[in-house]
Amino acid sequence: MVWALAALVVLTGAVWLGAPPLMKSQGEARLTEMLGRTVTLGRVSIHPWRLQLVVEDIAIAGAAGDAAPLLTIDRLLANVSASSAFRRAPVLEAIELTRPRVRVAHTAAGRYDIDDLITRFTPKPSSEPAGEPARFALYNVQVTDGEARFDDRPAGRVHELKQLQLSLPFLSNLPAQVEVKVEPRLAFLLNGASFDTGAQATPFAQTRSGTFKLGLDRFDLAPYLVYVPKALPVKVVRGVLGGDLEAAFSIAPDGQPSVTLRGSVEADDVAVATAADAELLGWKSLKVGLADVQPLARKLHFASVDLDGLSVQARRLADGRIDGMPAPSPSEAASAPAPAASAASAVLGKAEPLPWEVKVDAFHLTHGQVAWRDATVVPAAALDLVDVTAKAGPVSHPATAPTPLSASLRIRSAGDKPQDWGAVSVEGEGGTASAAANVTADAIALEALQPYLNAVATPRVAGRLSAQARLEWAGGADSPRLQVRVASASLDGLKVTEAGTRLVRAPNVEAIALKQATVADVAVDVPGRMVTVGEVRLQQPSLTIQRSDTGIWSAQRWIAGPGVAEEAAAPAASGAVASPPWKVALKTFALEGGRVRVSDAQLATGGKPLLTEVSAIDLGVQDLALEGDKPVPPATVKLSAKTGTGQVRFNGKVGLAPRLAEGTLALTRLPIHAFAPYAGVTPNVAVARAEAGFKGTVAVRLPGEGVDARVKGDLLLADVLLQTRGEGADAPGDDLLQWQGLALDGLAFEMKPKGKPRLEIDAATLNALQARLVVTEQGRLNLQDAAGTRVGPQGPADAASAPAASASAPAPAVPASAAARSGGNDLPLDVTITSTRLTNGRIAFSDNFVRPKYSAELTQLDGRLGAISTSGLKTAELELKGRAAGTADLEISGRVQPLAHPISLDIKARASDLELAPLSPYAAKYVGYAIERGKLTMQVAYRIDPDGRLEASNQVIINQLTFGEKVDSPQATTLPVQLAVSLLTDRHGVIDINLPISGSLDDPEFSVAGMIWKVLGNLIAKAITAPFSLLSGSGKTDISVLPAVPGSPKLTEAGVASIDQVATALTDRPSLRLTITGTSDAATEREAYQRQVLDARLVAERRKEALATGGTAEAAASLSAADRSRLLKLLYKQTDLPDKPRNALGFAKDLPDAEMAARLAARVPVDDDVMRELALQRAVSVRDAIAAKGVAVQRLFLSAPKGKDGDGWVPSVKLTLALE
């Protein structure tokens, strides 16, 4: 014990002797560093046994260059309570300041000699939450004989505060058992004016208390505002203070101090501005009634808060800052982690501070006004909230009961001539656990939102929004509730205006317009994810859509900035948990008098955009529902609309889950030509006119794996006109195809997700079909241009084939090759047509490539076709009748299956008595002769078996074909056409040609048209190059050369037989003449000729004997073997031969008959003259033989004899034909 006391004495002595010097040196250094100014301390003494600190002669240097100190204190005394240790907060039993003196100088406008200290101690903005307030207890606070001097150098004025006496019993926010030795008092001299507060105290009562009152009557702040530092972000421009306060101090028996304020405080005509003198905040009158304000106990009870004439100038600058708020630097804005609690604090713990309790019995705001300016948008937003009123109370925190609240305001535009932009009022109550409010919006102008809409869309928006809604909210971790109920809402005069473009001459285009939209009985349950709508009604909505010549739609131009679409389309994070789907129910939806207008410059015609308009749109929907993927009953839908003279009506059901639409559909005179440019038609064809009609049912479902669709009814395509497009933008087109009506009765279309679609038609009727085929001046067929193919001028065969095909129409088109056939149905759908009829059809053909131009028509086309199908093999009966060029009858009959693959048909066609004189332009150009007259009849038969085998015959009969004068044409053939025609024409003036063809459609090189032209070409070539082969009938035997017996003028049996054919051909073709040429050759026919001469001499000898005996010459025409031998010996004996064999007596020897004949023949002279005579005899004999058949000798001519003309030559007579 003794040692403990001794140690305590030693420690106390050490503190008493050593601490003051240490505290003096360290205090001066630390304070100098903290303040940035020199701080000096005089004598420092510590009394450990009394826990008392005394510091004398304290001084803080003035600003640099100023000799006068900023602050001096003669003496500072502080008694520390021992309770500070266990309360872990400073508790001072007494603190005394003797003669404190402060000197502050105003050096320039907004500048002070303490600016460095203000800057040093201005707290920096931080994102960290504010810590709990410092805990302290100050008792017996006394300031004696204080002084303050304020030197306003710019104003040349010095303000002095002297004889300051301040006594406070305590300042504490925690209880402490400290003896209170002073009574509250405040007294001073301000510029010579005395001020002293009276006080009442009960220091000797068990609960020591005291009160003092302060009254302030219209204290004007204006004279003192010039001394507010300009470094502050905001400043008070003016204000008048007033009040009547009563402060009550008390210390409870347990040492708990308290301060209570009562009374009222007023601030009138207050104005607050930014550092740049921009008006920020102000009000006319603010009166706060203090019922029970206990700042030390954190209890604030205000009887009333009345604010009148509030004016707020809210400005958001271009950088996003609110004007008047400091801009945080990046380093200051960065958040720092909260420091971890120390182990000691974790063990000892800290006393939790008392929560603040705030209560306002009544709050009133009247005549408020807020001016909102936002420079972050372009153009800058500018609107005023005027007539702002609010009423609330009682209000408490923490809330003990819901707080009633009501507020209202009006919105108007800024500027010299403000416009009323509507009003908003709110009435309800709210607390920490629940809230409910009725919100009324009256004619809110959408123009107020325009600057903010410009950030995402370029069009201008106008309209008025009104609504009556109720919001209900209830907190709770288990079942929070947020509901929005809209009793009624309306949007009047909506206009979304797009800036004018070169598409439309008007300066502005109303892209969207709406007379009125109303919504009623809307309920939104946010936690329950449910929306129910009683009624939605749209009156006269209008939508205008534009597309530029570059293909940009107007809606694409509406997007103001890049990246909007990408952000909107960004997929959700893969780890996001899918929320339950929303449930949406719409009882009634009605759209009345709608209109949609499309202006498409990409499909411009003649420099004008394509305009399409749908008007009188009426849409009614009943009981529409959606619950995610859960099946719900479909909604009842009625739709009607008009476009031009057409009308659309639909009555049925539409569902969202599953997705379906089914009902009755009626189309009346729908102008489908308005939509044809979007259907992908070839750019060389324009649908100038077309109307569609339909009456039936439709059903479409989208199950997910495809489309399930069914259509049944009657379809009519009427008044259809297709035209070719002109060469220039403004050039008119020519008619290509038109018809009065195409009726498809009993149409049934079905599509399944799997398999081919199926189309069935009970009856198809095409009425008043008119087609126009034109060969242009450049030689192009308009059908080829319509299909997008440009071809060069046609050759003679191609051009000639065009009129022939159009005028006579010998047969329907047959596939040129079966290469495209796959052996099955290649069509994208299965088709069945029960019957097809064509009535009053007409096909006009014009050829501008020839001069003069040629025109012809197929008219009065009537026909029918039986049942055809892609799935059946049965052929259908075909009948077609008409007139060609107004003169020829056209008939086609048979059976055909055009939808089968391979195609199957067996048809016959006949065109009778087609006048050929109109075809004279073609004859003049390609033949070189005009046609004066003639008629054409064609009979064709085509048969295609299912295996692709083709058998066809083409009989061409031309009657009385007569050519006119020769025409010089560079395209005319050099062949002797008239000769060929004469060869093909019989004596009755008829050309009858049969062109049989056959082949397989499986052969990729096979072409029906090519085969016909090839056979016809071969026939004409043979008529010119080998006419007698053609005249022989079979076409295989050449009768232009008649063989003769070698050495004799006689023909062989074959030659004699050919005489009849030649004579018949000449008789049937009186325009021909025949040239006869005999041929012979001495080398080849010498022996044969000598034998023929010997035989002739023998016959002559026999004829002499017969005549001498009284016989006839005809009887001696032939010789028997005996007569021949006898006469041969006689002739040998009479003939003087120098080389006769003789006997010894000199007489001629008897020789065998053969040797005698050889010796006699060798003596027959043979030379060229003899051979020419032989050839001439042959020609004469043929001429006489033909003349004997009835051919006039005038048509028969002999030519000079000819000799051998090559290897293979035989004795013959050659025939050559020519025209008369």
URLINWO-V228897 format. One record per backbone hydrogen bond with DSSP energy under -0.5 kcal/mol. CO is the residue of the C=O (numbers start at 1). NH is the residue of the N-H. E is the energy in kcal/mol with one decimal. If there is no record, write none. Layout:
# URLINWO-V228897
co/nh/e
CO/NH/E
CO/NH/E
This chain:
# URLINWO-V228897
co/nh/e
1/5/-2.5
2/6/-2.9
3/7/-2.4
4/8/-2.3
5/9/-2.6
6/10/-2.5
7/11/-2.7
8/12/-2.8
9/13/-2.5
10/14/-2.2
11/15/-2.2
12/16/-2.6
13/17/-2.4
14/18/-3.3
14/19/-0.5
15/19/-1.5
15/20/-0.5
18/22/-1.4
19/23/-3.2
20/24/-2.5
21/25/-2.4
22/26/-2.7
23/27/-2.6
24/28/-2.1
25/29/-2.0
26/30/-3.0
27/31/-2.6
28/32/-2.2
29/33/-2.2
30/34/-2.3
31/35/-2.6
32/36/-2.0
38/61/-3.0
40/59/-2.3
43/56/-2.5
45/54/-2.6
46/48/-0.6
47/50/-1.2
47/51/-0.8
47/52/-1.8
48/51/-0.8
51/80/-2.8
52/47/-2.5
53/78/-2.3
54/45/-2.7
55/76/-2.8
56/42/-2.3
58/73/-2.5
59/40/-2.5
60/70/-2.5
60/71/-1.4
63/66/-2.4
65/67/-0.6
70/103/-2.6
71/60/-2.8
72/101/-2.8
73/58/-2.6
74/57/-2.2
75/98/-2.8
76/55/-2.6
77/96/-2.8
78/53/-2.5
78/80/-0.6
79/93/-2.0
79/94/-1.1
81/84/-1.8
82/85/-1.3
82/86/-0.5
83/87/-2.0
84/88/-1.1
84/89/-0.9
90/137/-1.6
91/81/-3.1
91/93/-0.5
92/139/-1.9
94/79/-2.6
95/142/-2.4
96/77/-2.4
97/99/-0.6
97/144/-3.1
98/74/-1.5
98/75/-1.4
99/74/-0.5
100/147/-2.9
101/72/-2.0
102/149/-3.1
104/151/-3.0
105/107/-0.8
105/113/-2.1
106/153/-1.5
106/154/-0.8
108/111/-2.5
110/230/-1.0
111/107/-0.8
111/108/-1.3
112/115/-1.4
114/118/-2.2
115/119/-2.6
116/120/-2.0
117/121/-2.2
118/122/-0.9
121/123/-0.5
135/90/-0.6
136/173/-2.3
137/92/-2.8
138/171/-3.3
140/95/-1.6
141/168/-2.6
142/97/-2.4
143/166/-2.1
144/99/-3.0
146/164/-2.3
147/102/-1.8
148/161/-3.5
149/104/-3.0
149/151/-0.5
150/152/-0.8
150/159/-3.4
151/106/-3.8
151/153/-1.3
152/156/-1.0
152/157/-2.5
157/152/-3.2
159/150/-3.8
160/162/-0.5
160/191/-3.3
161/148/-2.9
162/189/-2.7
164/146/-2.1
165/187/-2.6
166/143/-2.6
167/185/-2.6
168/141/-2.3
169/140/-2.5
171/138/-3.2
176/178/-1.5
179/181/-0.6
185/167/-3.1
186/197/-2.4
187/165/-3.4
188/190/-0.5
188/195/-2.6
189/162/-2.6
189/191/-0.7
190/193/-2.7
193/190/-3.5
195/188/-2.6
200/211/-1.8
202/205/-1.2
206/208/-0.8
208/251/-2.8
209/202/-2.9
210/249/-4.3
211/200/-2.4
212/247/-3.1
214/245/-2.9
216/218/-0.6
216/243/-3.1
218/220/-0.8
219/241/-3.0
221/224/-1.4
221/225/-0.9
222/225/-1.0
224/227/-1.1
225/228/-1.6
229/232/-1.2
233/275/-1.5
235/237/-0.5
235/273/-3.1
238/271/-1.9
239/221/-2.8
240/268/-2.8
241/219/-3.8
242/266/-3.4
243/216/-3.0
244/264/-1.7
245/214/-2.7
246/262/-2.0
247/212/-2.2
248/260/-2.6
249/210/-3.2
250/258/-2.4
251/208/-1.2
252/255/-2.6
255/176/-2.7
255/257/-0.6
256/252/-2.5
258/250/-2.2
260/248/-2.9
261/293/-2.2
262/246/-2.4
263/290/-3.0
264/244/-2.4
265/288/-3.0
266/242/-2.1
267/286/-1.1
268/240/-2.2
270/283/-1.9
271/237/-3.4
271/238/-1.3
272/280/-2.4
272/281/-2.5
273/235/-2.9
274/277/-2.1
278/274/-2.5
280/313/-2.8
281/272/-4.2
282/311/-3.5
283/270/-1.5
284/269/-2.5
285/308/-2.9
286/267/-2.4
287/289/-0.5
287/306/-2.7
288/265/-2.3
288/290/-0.6
289/291/-0.7
289/303/-2.3
289/304/-1.1
290/263/-1.9
292/294/-0.6
292/301/-1.0
293/261/-2.8
293/295/-0.5
294/299/-2.5
295/298/-0.8
298/357/-2.9
299/294/-4.0
299/301/-0.5
300/302/-0.6
300/359/-2.6
301/291/-1.8
301/292/-2.2
302/361/-2.7
304/289/-2.9
305/307/-0.6
305/364/-2.7
306/287/-2.5
307/366/-2.3
308/284/-1.7
308/285/-2.1
310/369/-2.1
311/282/-1.7
312/314/-0.8
312/371/-3.4
313/315/-0.7
314/373/-2.7
315/317/-0.6
315/323/-3.0
316/375/-3.1
317/320/-2.0
321/317/-3.2
321/323/-0.5
322/325/-2.4
326/328/-0.7
329/333/-2.4
330/334/-1.2
332/127/-0.5
342/346/-1.8
343/347/-1.7
344/348/-3.2
345/349/-2.4
356/358/-0.5
357/300/-3.9
358/397/-3.3
359/302/-3.6
360/394/-0.6
360/395/-3.5
362/305/-2.1
363/392/-2.1
364/307/-3.1
365/390/-2.2
366/309/-2.5
366/310/-0.7
368/388/-2.4
369/312/-2.4
370/372/-0.6
370/385/-3.5
371/314/-2.2
371/373/-0.5
372/383/-2.0
373/316/-3.0
374/377/-0.6
374/381/-2.0
381/374/-2.1
382/414/-0.9
383/372/-2.8
384/386/-0.6
384/412/-2.4
385/370/-2.6
386/410/-2.9
387/389/-0.5
388/368/-2.7
389/408/-2.4
390/365/-2.8
391/406/-2.3
392/363/-3.1
395/360/-3.5
397/358/-2.9
402/404/-0.6
403/430/-1.7
404/393/-1.4
405/428/-3.2
406/391/-2.9
407/426/-3.3
408/389/-2.6
409/424/-2.5
410/386/-2.8
411/421/-3.3
412/384/-2.8
419/413/-2.3
419/421/-0.5
421/445/-1.9
422/411/-3.5
423/442/-3.2
424/409/-2.5
425/440/-2.8
426/407/-3.0
427/438/-3.3
428/405/-3.5
429/436/-3.0
430/403/-3.1
433/475/-3.6
434/431/-3.3
435/473/-3.6
436/429/-2.4
437/439/-0.6
437/471/-2.8
438/427/-1.9
439/469/-3.1
440/425/-2.3
441/443/-0.6
441/467/-2.4
442/423/-1.9
444/465/-2.8
445/448/-1.4
446/449/-1.7
447/450/-1.2
449/452/-0.8
449/453/-2.1
450/454/-2.0
452/455/-0.7
453/456/-1.6
453/457/-2.9
456/560/-1.4
460/497/-3.2
462/495/-2.8
463/446/-2.5
464/492/-2.9
465/444/-3.6
466/490/-3.1
467/441/-3.0
468/487/-1.9
468/488/-1.2
469/439/-3.2
470/485/-3.0
471/437/-2.4
472/483/-3.0
473/435/-3.0
474/481/-2.8
481/474/-2.8
482/526/-2.4
483/472/-2.7
484/524/-3.1
485/470/-3.0
485/487/-0.7
486/522/-2.7
487/521/-1.5
488/468/-2.7
489/519/-3.0
490/466/-2.8
491/517/-2.1
492/464/-2.4
494/514/-2.3
495/462/-2.0
495/497/-0.7
496/498/-0.5
496/511/-1.7
496/512/-1.7
497/460/-3.0
498/509/-2.6
501/504/-1.0
507/500/-2.5
509/498/-3.4
509/511/-1.4
511/544/-3.2
512/496/-3.4
513/542/-3.3
514/494/-1.4
515/493/-2.4
516/539/-3.2
517/491/-2.9
518/537/-2.7
519/489/-2.3
520/534/-1.2
520/535/-1.9
521/534/-1.2
522/486/-2.9
523/525/-0.5
523/532/-2.6
524/484/-2.4
524/526/-0.7
525/529/-0.7
525/530/-2.0
526/529/-1.0
529/583/-2.6
530/525/-3.1
531/585/-2.3
532/523/-2.7
533/587/-3.1
534/588/-0.9
535/520/-2.3
536/590/-2.6
537/518/-2.7
538/540/-0.6
538/592/-2.8
539/515/-1.5
539/516/-1.3
541/595/-1.6
542/513/-2.5
543/597/-3.1
545/599/-3.0
546/554/-2.6
547/601/-3.1
548/551/-1.8
551/553/-0.6
552/548/-2.4
553/556/-0.8
553/557/-1.1
554/558/-1.0
555/559/-0.6
556/559/-0.6
558/458/-2.0
561/564/-0.9
563/567/-2.5
564/568/-2.4
565/569/-2.1
566/570/-0.6
567/570/-0.8
573/576/-1.7
582/584/-0.6
582/628/-0.6
583/531/-3.4
584/626/-2.5
585/533/-3.0
585/587/-0.5
586/624/-2.7
587/623/-2.5
588/536/-2.0
589/621/-3.0
590/538/-3.0
591/619/-2.3
592/540/-3.5
594/617/-2.2
595/543/-2.4
596/614/-2.9
597/545/-3.3
598/600/-0.5
598/612/-2.4
599/547/-2.3
599/601/-0.6
600/610/-2.8
601/604/-1.3
605/608/-1.5
608/605/-2.5
610/600/-2.7
612/598/-3.3
614/596/-3.0
615/642/-3.3
616/618/-0.6
617/594/-2.8
618/640/-2.4
619/591/-3.0
620/638/-2.5
621/589/-2.6
622/636/-2.2
624/586/-3.7
626/584/-3.1
627/630/-1.9
630/627/-0.5
635/654/-2.4
636/622/-2.4
637/652/-2.6
638/620/-2.9
639/650/-3.0
640/618/-3.0
641/648/-2.9
642/615/-3.6
643/646/-2.1
643/671/-0.7
646/643/-1.6
647/668/-2.7
648/641/-2.0
649/666/-2.8
650/639/-2.8
651/664/-2.9
652/637/-3.0
653/662/-2.7
654/635/-3.4
655/660/-1.9
657/632/-2.9
658/657/-0.7
658/660/-0.6
659/702/-2.5
660/655/-2.4
661/700/-3.2
662/653/-3.6
663/698/-2.8
664/651/-2.1
665/696/-2.1
666/649/-2.3
667/669/-0.5
667/694/-1.9
668/647/-2.1
669/671/-0.5
670/672/-1.8
670/692/-2.2
671/674/-1.6
672/675/-1.0
672/676/-0.9
673/677/-0.5
675/678/-1.4
676/679/-2.3
676/681/-0.7
677/680/-0.5
682/685/-1.9
684/725/-2.0
686/688/-1.3
686/723/-3.0
689/721/-3.3
690/672/-0.6
690/673/-1.2
691/718/-2.9
692/670/-2.9
693/716/-3.2
694/667/-3.0
695/714/-2.0
696/665/-2.7
697/712/-2.6
698/663/-2.5
699/710/-2.6
700/661/-2.4
701/703/-0.5
701/708/-2.8
702/659/-0.5
706/704/-0.8
707/709/-0.6
708/701/-3.1
709/751/-3.0
710/699/-2.1
711/749/-3.3
712/697/-2.8
713/747/-2.5
714/695/-1.6
715/744/-3.6
716/693/-2.9
716/718/-0.6
717/742/-2.0
718/691/-2.5
720/739/-1.6
721/688/-1.3
721/689/-1.6
722/736/-3.3
722/737/-1.6
723/686/-3.4
729/606/-0.7
731/726/-0.8
734/724/-2.6
736/772/-2.6
737/722/-3.8
738/770/-3.6
739/720/-1.8
740/719/-2.0
741/767/-3.2
742/717/-2.3
742/744/-0.5
743/745/-0.7
743/765/-2.6
744/715/-2.4
744/747/-0.6
745/762/-1.2
745/763/-2.0
747/713/-2.3
748/760/-2.8
749/711/-2.8
750/758/-3.0
751/709/-2.0
757/830/-2.9
758/750/-2.6
759/832/-2.3
760/748/-2.8
761/834/-2.9
762/835/-0.7
763/745/-2.6
764/837/-2.8
765/743/-2.7
765/767/-0.6
766/839/-2.4
767/740/-1.7
767/741/-1.5
769/842/-2.5
770/738/-2.5
771/844/-3.4
772/774/-0.5
773/846/-2.7
774/776/-0.6
774/782/-2.7
775/848/-3.2
776/779/-1.9
780/776/-3.3
781/784/-0.9
781/785/-1.7
782/786/-2.4
783/787/-1.6
784/789/-2.7
785/788/-1.4
788/790/-0.5
789/791/-0.6
795/799/-3.0
796/800/-2.6
797/801/-1.9
798/802/-1.3
799/803/-1.0
800/804/-1.5
801/805/-2.8
802/806/-2.4
803/807/-3.2
804/808/-2.0
804/809/-0.6
805/809/-1.3
818/821/-1.0
824/826/-0.8
828/757/-0.7
830/759/-3.4
831/870/-2.5
832/761/-2.7
833/868/-2.7
835/764/-2.7
836/865/-2.9
837/766/-3.0
838/863/-2.7
839/768/-2.4
839/769/-0.6
841/861/-2.1
842/771/-2.3
843/858/-3.1
844/773/-3.5
845/856/-2.6
846/775/-2.7
846/848/-0.6
847/854/-1.9
854/847/-3.3
856/845/-3.7
857/859/-0.5
857/885/-4.4
858/843/-2.9
859/883/-3.2
860/862/-0.7
861/841/-2.6
862/881/-3.1
863/838/-2.7
864/879/-2.3
865/836/-2.5
868/833/-2.8
876/896/-2.6
877/866/-2.3
878/894/-1.5
879/864/-2.4
880/892/-2.8
881/862/-2.7
882/890/-3.0
883/859/-3.1
883/885/-0.5
884/887/-2.0
884/888/-2.6
888/884/-3.0
889/912/-2.3
890/882/-2.0
891/910/-3.0
892/880/-2.3
893/908/-3.5
894/878/-3.3
895/906/-3.2
896/876/-3.3
897/900/-0.9
897/904/-1.2
904/897/-2.9
905/944/-2.8
906/895/-2.2
907/942/-2.6
908/893/-2.9
909/940/-2.7
910/891/-2.7
911/938/-2.6
912/889/-1.1
913/915/-0.6
914/936/-2.3
916/919/-1.5
917/920/-1.9
918/921/-0.6
919/922/-1.0
919/923/-1.7
920/924/-2.9
921/925/-1.7
922/926/-2.8
923/927/-2.2
923/928/-1.8
923/929/-1.2
926/973/-1.8
928/967/-3.8
930/932/-0.6
930/964/-4.2
933/962/-2.3
934/916/-3.0
934/917/-0.5
935/959/-2.7
936/914/-3.2
937/957/-3.4
938/911/-2.4
939/955/-3.4
940/909/-2.5
941/953/-2.2
942/907/-2.2
943/945/-0.5
943/951/-2.4
944/905/-1.4
945/948/-2.5
948/1001/-3.1
949/945/-2.5
950/999/-1.9
951/943/-2.1
952/997/-2.7
953/941/-2.3
954/956/-0.6
954/995/-2.7
955/939/-2.5
955/957/-0.5
956/958/-0.5
956/993/-3.2
957/937/-3.0
957/959/-0.5
958/960/-0.5
958/991/-3.5
959/935/-1.9
962/932/-3.1
962/933/-1.2
965/930/-1.5
967/969/-0.7
969/972/-1.4
975/977/-2.1
976/980/-2.2
977/981/-2.9
978/982/-2.8
979/983/-2.9
980/984/-1.9
981/985/-1.4
984/992/-0.6
986/989/-2.1
989/960/-4.0
989/961/-0.5
990/986/-2.6
990/992/-0.6
991/958/-2.8
991/993/-0.6
993/956/-3.6
993/995/-0.5
994/996/-0.7
995/954/-0.5
997/952/-2.6
999/950/-3.4
1000/1003/-1.6
1001/818/-2.2
1002/1004/-0.7
1003/1006/-1.8
1007/1011/-2.5
1008/1012/-2.3
1009/1013/-2.4
1010/1014/-2.1
1011/1015/-2.6
1012/1016/-2.6
1013/1017/-2.5
1014/1018/-2.4
1015/1019/-2.1
1016/1020/-2.2
1017/1021/-2.5
1018/1022/-2.4
1019/1023/-2.1
1020/1024/-1.6
1021/1025/-3.2
1022/1026/-2.4
1026/1029/-0.7
1026/1030/-1.3
1027/1031/-2.5
1028/1032/-1.4
1029/1035/-0.8
1030/1033/-1.2
1032/1034/-0.7
1037/1039/-0.8
1038/1041/-0.5
1040/1215/-3.4
1041/1043/-0.6
1042/1213/-2.3
1043/1052/-2.4
1045/1048/-2.3
1050/1045/-3.0
1052/1056/-2.8
1053/1057/-2.3
1054/1058/-1.7
1055/1059/-0.8
1056/1059/-0.7
1056/1060/-0.6
1057/1060/-0.7
1057/1061/-0.7
1058/1062/-2.3
1059/1063/-2.5
1060/1064/-2.5
1061/1065/-2.4
1062/1066/-2.3
1063/1067/-2.1
1064/1068/-2.3
1065/1069/-1.0
1069/1072/-2.0
1071/1220/-2.5
1073/1218/-1.9
1074/1197/-2.7
1075/1216/-2.2
1076/1199/-2.7
1077/1214/-3.1
1078/1202/-2.5
1081/1085/-2.6
1082/1086/-1.2
1085/1089/-3.4
1086/1090/-2.8
1087/1091/-2.6
1088/1092/-2.2
1089/1093/-2.5
1090/1094/-2.4
1091/1095/-2.8
1092/1096/-1.8
1093/1097/-2.0
1094/1098/-2.1
1095/1099/-2.1
1096/1100/-2.1
1097/1101/-2.2
1098/1102/-2.0
1099/1103/-2.3
1100/1104/-1.9
1101/1105/-1.9
1102/1106/-2.0
1103/1107/-2.3
1104/1108/-2.5
1105/1109/-1.6
1106/1111/-4.0
1107/1110/-1.1
1112/1116/-0.5
1113/1116/-0.9
1114/1117/-1.5
1120/1124/-2.7
1121/1125/-2.2
1122/1126/-2.5
1123/1127/-3.1
1124/1128/-2.1
1125/1129/-1.8
1126/1130/-2.0
1127/1131/-3.0
1128/1132/-2.5
1129/1133/-2.2
1130/1134/-2.0
1131/1135/-1.4
1135/1137/-0.9
1136/1138/-0.5
1137/1140/-1.4
1141/1149/-2.6
1143/1146/-1.1
1147/1143/-2.8
1152/1156/-2.4
1153/1157/-2.8
1154/1158/-2.2
1155/1159/-2.4
1156/1160/-2.5
1157/1161/-2.7
1158/1162/-1.8
1159/1163/-0.6
1160/1163/-0.9
1161/1164/-2.1
1167/1171/-2.1
1168/1172/-2.9
1169/1173/-2.1
1170/1174/-1.9
1171/1175/-2.7
1172/1176/-2.5
1173/1177/-2.4
1174/1178/-2.1
1175/1179/-2.1
1176/1180/-2.7
1177/1181/-2.5
1178/1182/-2.0
1179/1183/-2.8
1180/1184/-2.9
1181/1185/-1.9
1182/1186/-2.6
1183/1187/-2.8
1184/1188/-2.0
1186/1189/-1.4
1186/1191/-1.2
1187/1190/-1.9
1192/1195/-1.5
1193/1196/-2.0
1195/1074/-3.2
1197/1076/-3.8
1202/1080/-1.7
1206/1209/-1.3
1211/1044/-2.9
1212/1079/-1.9
1213/1042/-3.3
1214/1077/-2.7
1216/1075/-3.0
1218/1073/-3.3
